[in-house]
């Protein structure tokens, strides 16, 4: 009871005391109401727990119930008595579940439980639940009196009770009663009612007076005596495991295991035997679960359980149990033991062999895979166990782990990544094997978050952290591989014969170049790998490849043709990948020009056609961003005269070089490259749509562009004839494709020819105009003569008027739109002379283009088309075309243009002029 200072003052006042005794009360004196509270100081246990004092509720002494006072007194007494016990149990941990374990310990220590005791039936439980408050009070009172009948000091153990028949009978009765309470306490509602009843204090008193407080020893002895009784072990193993876990956790928490607990070896022996012996899956599950709980701690007592024998027993249970829950618990226990003592799993690997581990990783669920992967990684990190020395078992292990990267579980993939990181460190063979089996693809998928993450905030960051570790390692491994390859090649460059040690070193290091290629091909790693230093190293490697390819260094005999060819192919593929990413290599311009381009220009003349083609393709790509090229015209001439398909890719390179470089254009014009280009076109005139003709014409277009702006024109014998022949053939092929509605590929060559023709005609018109202007200004006759010669030399181009007119009937806008300017220039220069440009077949094209494509034509194109018609009408006899139906259709269309409001105002007068020209003729 707690008395306040005011209450104490009133009580100690003798006047008030005498007044109360005599029955005469002072009207100014009123005895205060007394409140009752538990005397436990400031300590309070959480609500709803065993020693929580907010229940039962205490307030006024006059109104409080006796039962509530009794319960509070029991709790206060239990609290104070628990402080002085030698058993150093932290009562803050004394929850209802812990106290139930102590009661079970008392039952097990008092008597060996047999199967002859019938279980409590469900009807009895229902009867207990249906008791009213008065009936429950009577029931509890009877229980308490039955437990207190025997002298509390009388021992409860069967050995001491057996000394006298009277004590034996009393102990047997009490034991049966406690067994009954153990059974009914399994029901949640009844357990709560028993905990909140006076029975709790009686049981606490019985527990305090028990001579044997060594519950672990008692349980161990009972387990030893009942190892063949599965039902008994169902009751013994759970409390034993919980007590061992409590001991281990308390020792880990306090950090001073000496003197706190004594755990007999029989306890661990009983757990081990329960795990290994018998065929009861429930017993195996309970034992494995107890070991799993204990292994989550790291204390001195728990280490006695972490032995190689325990590891072998858990692995055997995992591999031989048919119950999935037992298998999962067993492998989880083994994994947790490995975290504390990694040598346990190392011993399992040595005993069972890698094949057994592979079987466990491959055919298991996600959680089992996680435990196995973690155990293997832990053993690798701490114990430094060696992976299998032969390639076959090691590759099998890596393949199983790679398959784990396909798991939908992010945790499984993360643990697989960590294990692979450990396996590939300082092991280039394993890294090479991983890259050959889609390792980089798996990483890219997870790095790009292609697979949705599980909704688990704790797991969402785990996978990215593991990926970051692997990315950092792989980013740094590429320069190391290059350095190893260069060192191996540096020792053999220039030598015709290599020593056996050098051959072994080359066979070991050279295949690793494919790892560099895989990393360069990855969008994730490429930008992190490519640096100026990396490009400088790669340039040195290309120099070595040049020496090998030219047979200055003979590696074919030492390595074999396969490794030799694979090295060259891998190096060239790597350079090809780099050349296709212009934004990346542009920032390393100087390194590319100094280190990469020189050996590539040498490799272009390789006797290996495939090598030469790849190099030319790479140079074509690089020329788009690195226009300085340290080679002369003879370099190109040699390539154009090489065997197929080298000339094709040499032309592509020339097209790339001349597209932006005026200097290269002038260099080629002064060289002997153009006759070779003309020969290539004429040799492929029967395949006018081939890539050879297309690239050759594109090169000529680039060369003639420089002449259009007033510079020196492109003059070369055979150019005009080549253009006429090629254009005519291309037009026939294109129109045939258009008529048969086949797959149109001829328009690519035709577009290039139209551009070339337009450049030549525009240049010719420019020079003729300049000559006419100089004649009026009395300029030298030399310019006039040059213009006249050019005009006459290009006169054969007027033969293309008819094919150009036919191009107007096509539906391809790019073709007819490019044909109109060329036709306009021809009409102005040569006015369709000598050719029947208004034949019925040609007359069909003009109405078609004006009526069908009028809505797509700009006013300028419309005027240009009508100007072409006007020029042709002026130079053609009226009787030749006007009387045919096609001519009448053209006249009708022109009349419609003059009277229609759909045409532009600048177009209508020109149509009227054409009609006047026709009528005047």
MARDRENZA-13838 format. One record per residue (C-alpha): residue in three letters; z, y, x. Coordinates in steps of 0.1 Angstrom, whole numbers, padded with zeros to 4 digits, always signed. Layout:
ALAZYX/...
***
This chain:
UNK+0000+0000+0000/UNK-0009+0034+0013/UNK+0016+0063+0006/UNK+0004+0099+0009/UNK+0027+0126+0025/UNK+0034+0142-0009/UNK+0043+0109-0024/UNK+0066+0102+0006/UNK+0084+0136+0001/UNK+0091+0128-0036/UNK+0104+0093-0028/UNK+0127+0105-0001/UNK+0143+0132-0023/UNK+0177+0117-0033/UNK+0180+0139-0063/UNK+0149+0125-0078/UNK+0160+0090-0069/UNK+0194+0093-0086/UNK+0178+0108-0117/UNK+0154+0079-0120/UNK+0183+0054-0115/UNK+0205+0070-0142/UNK+0177+0074-0166/UNK+0180+0112-0166/UNK+0147+0126-0156/UNK+0141+0161-0143/UNK+0115+0176-0165/UNK+0100+0192-0135/UNK+0099+0159-0117/UNK+0072+0134-0125/UNK+0069+0103-0104/UNK+0034+0102-0091/UNK+0010+0073-0099/UNK+0008+0049-0070/UNK-0026+0037-0057/UNK-0030+0005-0038/UNK-0056+0000-0010/UNK-0061-0027+0016/UNK-0044-0020+0049/UNK-0072-0026+0073/UNK-0077+0009+0088/UNK-0111+0022+0091/UNK-0128-0012+0095/UNK-0150-0022+0066/UNK-0175-0051+0062/UNK-0208-0046+0045/UNK-0208-0049+0007/UNK-0211-0083-0008/UNK-0199-0100+0024/UNK-0169-0124+0029/UNK-0143-0097+0039/UNK-0158-0067+0020/UNK-0129-0048+0005/UNK-0147-0027-0021/UNK-0144-0059-0043/UNK-0122-0065-0061/UNK-0116-0029-0071/UNK-0081-0015-0066/UNK-0068+0018-0080/UNK-0036+0024-0099/UNK-0007+0001-0092/UNK+0004+0001-0128/UNK-0030-0010-0141/UNK-0044-0033-0114/UNK-0047-0069-0122/UNK-0026-0095-0104/UNK-0057-0115-0095/UNK-0073-0085-0078/UNK-0041-0078-0058/UNK-0039-0115-0048/UNK-0075-0116-0036/UNK-0071-0084-0016/UNK-0039-0097+0000/UNK-0057-0129+0010/UNK-0085-0109+0025/UNK-0061-0086+0044/UNK-0041-0115+0057/UNK-0073-0133+0068/UNK-0085-0102+0085/UNK-0053-0097+0105/UNK-0048-0134+0114/UNK-0084-0136+0126/UNK-0078-0110+0153/UNK-0053-0132+0171/UNK-0072-0164+0171/UNK-0082-0178+0205/UNK-0116-0185+0191/UNK-0134-0153+0199/UNK-0156-0151+0169/UNK-0169-0117+0160/UNK-0159-0114+0124/UNK-0186-0088+0118/UNK-0208-0119+0120/UNK-0186-0138+0095/UNK-0209-0137+0066/UNK-0208-0161+0037/UNK-0234-0184+0054/UNK-0212-0186+0086/UNK-0181-0195+0067/UNK-0200-0222+0048/UNK-0209-0237+0081/UNK-0172-0238+0092/UNK-0163-0256+0060/UNK-0190-0281+0066/UNK-0176-0286+0102/UNK-0142-0292+0087/UNK-0155-0319+0064/UNK-0174-0336+0092/UNK-0144-0336+0115/UNK-0121-0350+0089/UNK-0141-0380+0078/UNK-0173-0399+0085/UNK-0195-0393+0056/UNK-0210-0425+0042/UNK-0238-0431+0018/UNK-0214-0447-0007/UNK-0203-0413-0020/UNK-0224-0405-0051/UNK-0239-0370-0052/UNK-0228-0345-0077/UNK-0251-0347-0107/UNK-0268-0318-0123/UNK-0248-0321-0154/UNK-0216-0314-0135/UNK-0231-0283-0120/UNK-0242-0271-0155/UNK-0207-0278-0167/UNK-0192-0256-0140/UNK-0215-0228-0148/UNK-0207-0230-0185/UNK-0169-0225-0179/UNK-0154-0193-0193/UNK-0132-0171-0173/UNK-0100-0189-0183/UNK-0114-0223-0177/UNK-0127-0212-0143/UNK-0093-0198-0134/UNK-0077-0231-0143/UNK-0103-0250-0123/UNK-0097-0229-0092/UNK-0060-0232-0096/UNK-0062-0270-0096/UNK-0084-0270-0066/UNK-0060-0248-0047/UNK-0030-0269-0056/UNK-0048-0301-0046/UNK-0056-0287-0012/UNK-0021-0274-0007/UNK-0002-0306-0017/UNK-0003-0319+0018/UNK+0018-0302+0045/UNK-0006-0277+0062/UNK+0005-0288+0095/UNK-0006-0324+0089/UNK-0037-0330+0109/UNK-0070-0336+0090/UNK-0087-0358+0116/UNK-0092-0394+0107/UNK-0076-0406+0139/UNK-0043-0389+0133/UNK-0042-0395+0096/UNK-0045-0432+0102/UNK-0010-0434+0117/UNK+0007-0435+0082/UNK-0006-0449+0049/UNK+0007-0418+0030/UNK-0011-0394+0053/UNK-0042-0415+0052/UNK-0043-0414+0014/UNK-0037-0377+0012/UNK-0063-0370+0039/UNK-0088-0392+0020/UNK-0082-0374-0012/UNK-0085-0340+0004/UNK-0116-0351+0022/UNK-0132-0363-0010/UNK-0124-0329-0026/UNK-0139-0310+0003/UNK-0170-0332+0001/UNK-0173-0323-0035/UNK-0170-0286-0027/UNK-0197-0290-0001/UNK-0220-0305-0027/UNK-0214-0279-0054/UNK-0216-0251-0029/UNK-0253-0258-0025/UNK-0258-0240-0058/UNK-0261-0202-0054/UNK-0242-0191-0085/UNK-0213-0215-0080/UNK-0211-0205-0043/UNK-0207-0169-0052/UNK-0180-0177-0077/UNK-0161-0198-0052/UNK-0163-0171-0025/UNK-0149-0145-0049/UNK-0120-0168-0060/UNK-0086-0175-0045/UNK-0100-0207-0031/UNK-0113-0187-0002/UNK-0079-0179+0011/UNK-0067-0215+0007/UNK-0097-0228+0026/UNK-0091-0202+0053/UNK-0055-0213+0056/UNK-0066-0249+0059/UNK-0091-0239+0086/UNK-0064-0220+0105/UNK-0040-0250+0105/UNK-0066-0275+0116/UNK-0058-0289+0150/UNK-0094-0294+0160/UNK-0113-0261+0163/UNK-0139-0275+0186/UNK-0166-0278+0159/UNK-0194-0285+0184/UNK-0176-0314+0199/UNK-0167-0328+0165/UNK-0203-0325+0153/UNK-0215-0340+0185/UNK-0192-0370+0182/UNK-0202-0375+0145/UNK-0239-0373+0155/UNK-0234-0398+0182/UNK-0217-0422+0158/UNK-0244-0418+0132/UNK-0276-0416+0152/UNK-0291-0444+0130/UNK-0281-0428+0097/UNK-0308-0404+0088/UNK-0290-0390+0057/UNK-0259-0382+0078/UNK-0281-0365+0104/UNK-0295-0343+0076/UNK-0260-0329+0072/UNK-0250-0328+0109/UNK-0280-0313+0126/UNK-0283-0280+0107/UNK-0247-0269+0114/UNK-0249-0281+0150/UNK-0281-0262+0156/UNK-0267-0231+0140/UNK-0235-0232+0161/UNK-0255-0237+0193/UNK-0277-0208+0184/UNK-0246-0187+0177/UNK-0231-0196+0210/UNK-0263-0188+0229/UNK-0269-0155+0211/UNK-0233-0144+0217/UNK-0235-0152+0254/UNK-0268-0134+0256/UNK-0254-0104+0238/UNK-0222-0101+0258/UNK-0239-0109+0291/UNK-0209-0129+0304/UNK-0212-0166+0295/UNK-0182-0178+0316/UNK-0152-0187+0295/UNK-0166-0179+0261/UNK-0177-0213+0249/UNK-0177-0249+0259/UNK-0207-0269+0248/UNK-0205-0306+0256/UNK-0235-0323+0270/UNK-0234-0347+0240/UNK-0246-0319+0218/UNK-0278-0315+0237/UNK-0281-0353+0241/UNK-0278-0357+0203/UNK-0305-0331+0197/UNK-0328-0348+0222/UNK-0323-0383+0207/UNK-0328-0370+0172/UNK-0360-0354+0183/UNK-0373-0386+0201/UNK-0359-0415+0181/UNK-0366-0427+0146/UNK-0394-0420+0122/UNK-0377-0396+0098/UNK-0399-0364+0097/UNK-0370-0344+0082/UNK-0347-0352+0111/UNK-0375-0344+0136/UNK-0381-0311+0118/UNK-0345-0301+0118/UNK-0340-0310+0154/UNK-0372-0291+0165/UNK-0362-0261+0144/UNK-0327-0260+0161/UNK-0344-0261+0195/UNK-0368-0234+0184/UNK-0339-0211+0174/UNK-0319-0218+0205/UNK-0350-0211+0227/UNK-0353-0176+0214/UNK-0322-0167+0235/UNK-0318-0166+0272/UNK-0283-0177+0281/UNK-0267-0201+0305/UNK-0258-0227+0279/UNK-0293-0227+0264/UNK-0309-0234+0298/UNK-0293-0269+0298/UNK-0317-0277+0269/UNK-0349-0265+0286/UNK-0358-0295+0307/UNK-0391-0313+0313/UNK-0378-0342+0292/UNK-0374-0318+0263/UNK-0409-0305+0269/UNK-0424-0340+0269/UNK-0405-0349+0237/UNK-0418-0318+0219/UNK-0453-0324+0230/UNK-0451-0360+0219/UNK-0438-0349+0185/UNK-0466-0324+0182/UNK-0494-0349+0190/UNK-0480-0378+0170/UNK-0465-0363+0139/UNK-0484-0365+0106/UNK-0465-0335+0090/UNK-0481-0302+0097/UNK-0447-0283+0095/UNK-0432-0306+0121/UNK-0462-0302+0144/UNK-0461-0264+0141/UNK-0423-0263+0147/UNK-0426-0286+0178/UNK-0453-0266+0194/UNK-0435-0233+0186/UNK-0404-0247+0203/UNK-0424-0257+0233/UNK-0439-0223+0235/UNK-0406-0205+0233/UNK-0391-0228+0260/UNK-0421-0221+0282/UNK-0413-0183+0280/UNK-0379-0190+0295/UNK-0387-0219+0318/UNK-0425-0220+0325/UNK-0422-0251+0346/UNK-0416-0271+0314/UNK-0452-0266+0302/UNK-0465-0271+0337/UNK-0448-0305+0337/UNK-0464-0313+0303/UNK-0499-0305+0317/UNK-0492-0327+0348/UNK-0479-0355+0326/UNK-0504-0354+0297/UNK-0534-0341+0316/UNK-0558-0313+0307/UNK-0577-0334+0282/UNK-0547-0336+0259/UNK-0542-0298+0261/UNK-0579-0293+0253/UNK-0576-0315+0222/UNK-0546-0294+0210/UNK-0564-0261+0214/UNK-0597-0272+0199/UNK-0587-0289+0166/UNK-0557-0269+0155/UNK-0550-0240+0132/UNK-0545-0204+0142/UNK-0507-0205+0147/UNK-0509-0237+0169/UNK-0537-0221+0189/UNK-0516-0190+0194/UNK-0486-0210+0207/UNK-0507-0232+0230/UNK-0527-0202+0244/UNK-0495-0183+0251/UNK-0478-0212+0267/UNK-0508-0218+0290/UNK-0510-0181+0299/UNK-0473-0180+0306/UNK-0474-0210+0328/UNK-0504-0195+0347/UNK-0487-0162+0353/UNK-0452-0174+0363/UNK-0457-0208+0377/UNK-0491-0202+0392/UNK-0503-0237+0381/UNK-0537-0246+0393/UNK-0566-0251+0369/UNK-0584-0284+0373/UNK-0603-0286+0405/UNK-0634-0303+0392/UNK-0659-0282+0373/UNK-0661-0304+0342/UNK-0624-0302+0331/UNK-0622-0265+0339/UNK-0654-0257+0320/UNK-0641-0278+0291/UNK-0609-0257+0290/UNK-0628-0224+0292/UNK-0652-0235+0264/UNK-0622-0244+0241/UNK-0607-0210+0248/UNK-0641-0193+0242/UNK-0642-0210+0208/UNK-0609-0194+0200/UNK-0627-0160+0202/UNK-0645-0170+0169/UNK-0611-0172+0151/UNK-0606-0148+0122/UNK-0571-0142+0135/UNK-0569-0111+0157/UNK-0537-0125+0174/UNK-0555-0157+0183/UNK-0585-0138+0198/UNK-0562-0115+0217/UNK-0543-0144+0233/UNK-0575-0161+0241/UNK-0587-0129+0259/UNK-0555-0128+0279/UNK-0558-0164+0289/UNK-0595-0159+0299/UNK-0585-0129+0320/UNK-0561-0151+0339/UNK-0587-0178+0343/UNK-0615-0156+0356/UNK-0594-0136+0380/UNK-0604-0145+0416/UNK-0626-0172+0402/UNK-0663-0162+0401/UNK-0674-0196+0389/UNK-0653-0193+0357/UNK-0665-0158+0351/UNK-0701-0169+0355/UNK-0696-0198+0331/UNK-0680-0174+0305/UNK-0709-0149+0307/UNK-0734-0177+0302/UNK-0716-0186+0269/UNK-0717-0153+0250/UNK-0684-0140+0265/UNK-0697-0104+0266/UNK-0710-0107+0231/UNK-0676-0117+0218/UNK-0660-0087+0236/UNK-0686-0063+0222/UNK-0679-0075+0187/UNK-0642-0068+0190/UNK-0646-0036+0208/UNK-0670-0023+0181/UNK-0645-0036+0155/UNK-0673-0057+0139/UNK-0647-0081+0126/UNK-0622-0065+0101/UNK-0586-0065+0114/UNK-0559-0081+0093/UNK-0537-0056+0074/UNK-0507-0059+0098/UNK-0496-0027+0116/UNK-0478-0048+0143/UNK-0510-0068+0151/UNK-0536-0041+0148/UNK-0528-0026+0183/UNK-0523-0059+0201/UNK-0560-0069+0203/UNK-0572-0034+0216/UNK-0545-0035+0243/UNK-0557-0070+0254/UNK-0593-0058+0254/UNK-0585-0028+0275/UNK-0570-0050+0302/UNK-0602-0072+0303/UNK-0625-0042+0302/UNK-0607-0026+0332/UNK-0610-0059+0352/UNK-0647-0065+0344/UNK-0656-0028+0352/UNK-0641-0032+0386/UNK-0656-0067+0393/UNK-0692-0056+0394/UNK-0691-0036+0426/UNK-0671-0065+0442/UNK-0698-0090+0432/UNK-0725-0067+0447/UNK-0705-0063+0479/UNK-0701-0101+0482/UNK-0738-0107+0477/UNK-0748-0080+0502/UNK-0724-0095+0528/UNK-0739-0129+0522/UNK-0774-0116+0525/UNK-0767-0094+0555/UNK-0759-0124+0576/UNK-0792-0141+0569/UNK-0817-0113+0566/UNK-0845-0117+0592/UNK-0835-0153+0600/UNK-0859-0182+0593/UNK-0831-0208+0593/UNK-0795-0205+0580/UNK-0764-0225+0589/UNK-0748-0249+0564/UNK-0719-0224+0560/UNK-0743-0196+0552/UNK-0762-0217+0527/UNK-0730-0227+0509/UNK-0719-0190+0508/UNK-0753-0180+0494/UNK-0752-0207+0468/UNK-0718-0196+0457/UNK-0723-0158+0456/UNK-0760-0153+0446/UNK-0757-0168+0410/UNK-0730-0142+0402/UNK-0756-0115+0400/UNK-0763-0127+0365/UNK-0727-0114+0356/UNK-0738-0079+0368/UNK-0769-0082+0346/UNK-0748-0091+0315/UNK-0725-0062+0321/UNK-0754-0038+0326/UNK-0770-0051+0294/UNK-0738-0043+0275/UNK-0735-0009+0259/UNK-0698-0011+0264/UNK-0697-0017+0301/UNK-0730+0000+0313/UNK-0718+0036+0314/UNK-0686+0026+0332/UNK-0703+0005+0358/UNK-0732+0028+0368/UNK-0722+0053+0395/UNK-0739+0068+0426/UNK-0721+0042+0447/UNK-0732+0013+0425/UNK-0769+0025+0426/UNK-0767+0028+0464/UNK-0754-0007+0466/UNK-0781-0019+0443/UNK-0808-0001+0464/UNK-0796-0021+0495/UNK-0798-0053+0474/UNK-0834-0044+0465/UNK-0842-0039+0502/UNK-0829-0074+0509/UNK-0850-0087+0480/UNK-0880-0071+0495/UNK-0874-0089+0527/UNK-0869-0122+0509/UNK-0900-0118+0487/UNK-0922-0109+0517/UNK-0911-0141+0535/UNK-0895-0122+0563/UNK-0863-0141+0553/UNK-0868-0177+0543/UNK-0842-0187+0517/UNK-0863-0211+0497/UNK-0855-0240+0520/UNK-0817-0233+0521/UNK-0812-0224+0484/UNK-0840-0241+0466/UNK-0867-0225+0446/UNK-0846-0222+0414/UNK-0818-0200+0430/UNK-0844-0180+0450/UNK-0865-0171+0419/UNK-0834-0165+0398/UNK-0821-0139+0423/UNK-0853-0119+0422/UNK-0856-0122+0385/UNK-0820-0111+0379/UNK-0823-0081+0403/UNK-0855-0069+0386/UNK-0841-0074+0351/UNK-0811-0053+0361/UNK-0833-0025+0373/UNK-0854-0028+0341/UNK-0822-0023+0320/UNK-0813+0008+0340/UNK-0848+0023+0336/UNK-0846+0020+0298/UNK-0816+0043+0295/UNK-0829+0076+0306/UNK-0798+0096+0297/UNK-0777+0074+0320/UNK-0799+0075+0351/UNK-0808+0112+0347/UNK-0773+0121+0357/UNK-0778+0101+0389/UNK-0813+0115+0398/UNK-0807+0117+0436/UNK-0793+0082+0439/UNK-0823+0067+0419/UNK-0849+0086+0440/UNK-0833+0078+0474/UNK-0820+0042+0468/UNK-0840+0026+0440/UNK-0876+0040+0441/UNK-0885+0032+0477/UNK-0879-0006+0475/UNK-0895-0007+0441/UNK-0928+0007+0454/UNK-0928-0020+0480/UNK-0921-0047+0455/UNK-0950-0035+0434/UNK-0974-0053+0459/UNK-0955-0086+0456/UNK-0977-0117+0457/UNK-0957-0128+0427/UNK-0976-0114+0398/UNK-0946-0115+0375/UNK-0925-0095+0400/UNK-0953-0069+0404/UNK-0956-0065+0367/UNK-0919-0060+0361/UNK-0917-0034+0390/UNK-0946-0014+0375/UNK-0930-0014+0341/UNK-0898-0001+0357/UNK-0917+0025+0376/UNK-0934+0036+0344/UNK-0900+0041+0327/UNK-0885+0058+0357/UNK-0915+0082+0360/UNK-0905+0097+0327/UNK-0873+0111+0341/UNK-0880+0111+0379/UNK-0914+0126+0384/UNK-0913+0128+0421/UNK-0931+0097+0435/UNK-0934+0091+0472/UNK-0968+0072+0471/UNK-1004+0082+0476/UNK-1037+0074+0457/UNK-1044+0043+0478/UNK-1013+0028+0465/UNK-1027+0030+0430/UNK-1061+0019+0440/UNK-1048-0013+0454/UNK-1029-0020+0423/UNK-1059-0013+0400/UNK-1079-0038+0420/UNK-1052-0065+0419/UNK-1053-0096+0397/UNK-1045-0095+0360/UNK-1023-0082+0344/UNK-1012-0059+0373/UNK-1040-0033+0367/UNK-1028-0029+0331/UNK-0993-0019+0342/UNK-1007+0002+0370/UNK-1026+0021+0344/UNK-0994+0025+0323/UNK-0977+0039+0354/UNK-1006+0063+0360/UNK-1004+0075+0324/UNK-0967+0082+0327/UNK-0972+0100+0361/UNK-1000+0122+0348/UNK-0985+0130+0315/UNK-0963+0158+0329/UNK-0973+0162+0365/UNK-1002+0186+0373/UNK-0999+0177+0409/UNK-1005+0140+0402/UNK-1035+0149+0380/UNK-1051+0169+0408/UNK-1043+0141+0433/UNK-1060+0115+0412/UNK-1091+0137+0405/UNK-1097+0140+0442/UNK-1092+0103+0449/UNK-1113+0073+0443/UNK-1092+0060+0414/UNK-1116+0072+0386/UNK-1145+0048+0395/UNK-1120+0019+0394/UNK-1108+0031+0360/UNK-1144+0033+0347/UNK-1150-0002+0359/UNK-1119-0015+0341/UNK-1131+0001+0309/UNK-1166-0013+0312/UNK-1153-0048+0321/UNK-1133-0048+0289/UNK-1159-0032+0266/UNK-1161-0064+0246/UNK-1124-0061+0239/UNK-1124-0024+0231/UNK-1090-0026+0214/UNK-1072-0041+0244/UNK-1043-0024+0262/UNK-1064-0020+0293/UNK-1090+0002+0275/UNK-1063+0021+0256/UNK-1043+0030+0287/UNK-1075+0038+0307/UNK-1086+0062+0280/UNK-1051+0077+0278/UNK-1053+0084+0315/UNK-1086+0101+0311/UNK-1071+0122+0284/UNK-1043+0134+0306/UNK-1068+0143+0334/UNK-1091+0163+0310/UNK-1062+0182+0295/UNK-1060+0202+0328/UNK-1096+0213+0324/UNK-1093+0226+0288/UNK-1072+0256+0298/UNK-1099+0270+0321/UNK-1092+0251+0352/UNK-1119+0231+0371/UNK-1135+0206+0347/UNK-1134+0169+0352/UNK-1168+0160+0367/UNK-1176+0125+0375/UNK-1208+0104+0373/UNK-1207+0080+0344/UNK-1179+0097+0324/UNK-1202+0108+0295/UNK-1220+0075+0293/UNK-1187+0057+0293/UNK-1173+0079+0265/UNK-1204+0074+0243/UNK-1205+0037+0248/UNK-1168+0031+0243/UNK-1165+0054+0213/UNK-1195+0039+0196/UNK-1180+0004+0200/UNK-1146+0015+0189/UNK-1159+0032+0158/UNK-1178+0000+0148/UNK-1147-0021+0152/UNK-1125+0003+0133/UNK-1149+0008+0104/UNK-1153-0030+0101/UNK-1115-0033+0099/UNK-1114-0006+0073/UNK-1140-0023+0052/UNK-1123-0057+0053/UNK-1088-0042+0049/UNK-1076-0062+0079/UNK-1047-0053+0102/UNK-1058-0021+0118/UNK-1052-0020+0156/UNK-1084-0002+0166/UNK-1072+0033+0155/UNK-1049+0035+0186/UNK-1079+0033+0209/UNK-1100+0055+0186/UNK-1073+0082+0185/UNK-1073+0082+0224/UNK-1111+0084+0224/UNK-1111+0113+0199/UNK-1086+0132+0220/UNK-1107+0126+0251/UNK-1139+0137+0233/UNK-1122+0168+0220/UNK-1110+0178+0255/UNK-1145+0174+0270/UNK-1162+0193+0242/UNK-1137+0221+0242/UNK-1140+0224+0280/UNK-1178+0225+0276/UNK-1177+0252+0249/UNK-1153+0272+0270/UNK-1176+0273+0300/UNK-1207+0280+0279/UNK-1190+0310+0263/UNK-1179+0322+0296/UNK-1214+0319+0310/UNK-1229+0338+0280/UNK-1203+0365+0285/UNK-1210+0368+0322/UNK-1247+0371+0315/UNK-1241+0401+0294/UNK-1219+0416+0321/UNK-1245+0409+0348/UNK-1222+0384+0366/UNK-1234+0360+0393/UNK-1259+0334+0382/UNK-1239+0306+0398/UNK-1215+0304+0369/UNK-1243+0304+0344/UNK-1260+0276+0362/UNK-1229+0255+0364/UNK-1223+0260+0327/UNK-1259+0251+0319/UNK-1257+0219+0340/UNK-1225+0209+0323/UNK-1241+0216+0289/UNK-1271+0194+0297/UNK-1249+0167+0312/UNK-1228+0164+0281/UNK-1257+0165+0257/UNK-1255+0126+0252/UNK-1223+0133+0234/UNK-1243+0146+0204/UNK-1251+0109+0197/UNK-1215+0106+0184/UNK-1221+0130+0155/UNK-1231+0101+0132/UNK-1201+0079+0140/UNK-1178+0109+0137/UNK-1193+0117+0102/UNK-1186+0081+0092/UNK-1150+0085+0103/UNK-1146+0111+0075/UNK-1147+0083+0049/UNK-1116+0065+0063/UNK-1082+0067+0046/UNK-1064+0071+0078/UNK-1055+0108+0080/UNK-1049+0108+0117/UNK-1085+0095+0122/UNK-1104+0118+0099/UNK-1083+0148+0108/UNK-1090+0143+0145/UNK-1127+0137+0138/UNK-1133+0170+0121/UNK-1126+0192+0151/UNK-1148+0170+0174/UNK-1176+0171+0149/UNK-1173+0209+0146/UNK-1176+0213+0184/UNK-1206+0191+0185/UNK-1223+0210+0156/UNK-1217+0243+0174/UNK-1229+0230+0208/UNK-1258+0208+0199/UNK-1262+0214+0161/UNK-1269+0177+0154/UNK-1302+0179+0172/UNK-1322+0147+0174/UNK-1299+0127+0151/UNK-1301+0121+0114/UNK-1267+0136+0105/UNK-1276+0141+0068/UNK-1287+0106+0061/UNK-1276+0090+0028/UNK-1247+0071+0046/UNK-1235+0104+0062/UNK-1239+0123+0030/UNK-1214+0100+0014/UNK-1187+0110+0038/UNK-1187+0147+0032/UNK-1181+0145-0006/UNK-1155+0118+0000/UNK-1134+0138+0024/UNK-1137+0170+0004/UNK-1129+0154-0030/UNK-1103+0128-0019/UNK-1084+0147+0008/UNK-1087+0182-0005/UNK-1050+0183-0014/UNK-1040+0173+0022/UNK-1064+0197+0039/UNK-1052+0231+0051/UNK-1076+0260+0043/UNK-1086+0261+0080/UNK-1097+0224+0079/UNK-1116+0230+0047/UNK-1134+0259+0063/UNK-1141+0238+0094/UNK-1156+0210+0072/UNK-1178+0234+0053/UNK-1189+0251+0086/UNK-1200+0217+0098/UNK-1221+0211+0067/UNK-1236+0246+0070/UNK-1246+0240+0107/UNK-1262+0206+0098/UNK-1280+0221+0067/UNK-1295+0248+0089/UNK-1309+0223+0114/UNK-1322+0197+0090/UNK-1353+0197+0069/UNK-1344+0200+0032/UNK-1369+0174+0021/UNK-1351+0148+0041/UNK-1318+0147+0023/UNK-1317+0169-0008/UNK-1337+0147-0031/UNK-1316+0116-0025/UNK-1286+0110-0049/UNK-1261+0115-0021/UNK-1275+0149-0014/UNK-1273+0158-0051/UNK-1237+0148-0052/UNK-1230+0171-0022/UNK-1247+0200-0039/UNK-1228+0194-0071/UNK-1195+0193-0052/UNK-1203+0226-0035/UNK-1211+0242-0069/UNK-1178+0229-0082/UNK-1159+0245-0053/UNK-1175+0279-0060/UNK-1165+0278-0097/UNK-1131+0261-0094/UNK-1098+0278-0089/UNK-1083+0250-0069/UNK-1098+0260-0036/UNK-1086+0287-0013/UNK-1102+0321-0016/UNK-1115+0319+0020/UNK-1133+0286+0013/UNK-1152+0296-0018/UNK-1176+0322-0001/UNK-1185+0296+0026/UNK-1195+0271-0001/UNK-1216+0298-0017/UNK-1233+0305+0016/UNK-1242+0268+0020/UNK-1258+0268-0015/UNK-1278+0299-0007/UNK-1289+0282+0025/UNK-1300+0251+0006/UNK-1318+0271-0021/UNK-1335+0294+0005/UNK-1348+0264+0025/
***
